Amino acid sequence: MALIDPLLTLGMPPRITAGTGMDALTHAIETYTCAYSQPWPDAVGLWAIETVGQWLRLAYAQGHNQEARYKMSMAAMLAGMSYGTESAGAVHAMSQTAGGVYNLPHGELTASLLTPVMAYNYMGEPHKYARIAQALGENTWGLTVWEAAELAVEAVDRLSQDLDIPTLADMGIPEADIPMLADLAFKDPQTVGNPRDIDVKGYERSIAVASSRAGLAPA
């Protein structure tokens, strides 16, 4: 049995709020777009995405806001439920790998990698990415599926900037380690769930973007 008490999270530092909140968002996005996703986890994950989009900024800005803490606790639980029945993808393959090499927080690693991986992955599940954009409050009226899918990437990028998510370089990961990290990530079991085929070069590209935030446009 797990008891989830939002009151225990009151006053949690903004940096930890940002990292854990973005990790929950990543759980939801990766399972929702997983290569072998299923309807029930999809519904739960989408609900989690919408809730994070509505409440994470407020929880970050007002650490003692009980409603925001309640909503984020609910979102994290829902995202975890969706993750429990599926796989994740390249974000977790990389963050788990880097977390095993460096003494860095999993949430921050995941948060820094989410937007670069979404920019790589959106063409693998454009309809679901368009739905993610809507869940995050983006106006997709009159847009093509591809344009709406790109909005999902842009929305998560803005959220990351608002939460001051550091780059991998900011965390002290050297550029020279990128090939090694990419090779390890490619071998991680989470790779099989990624919605777009990815090889070591794809991992290298995503890690390089996460290191500098350069080249974040969907590709």
Disulfide bonds with the S-S distance in Angstrom:
none
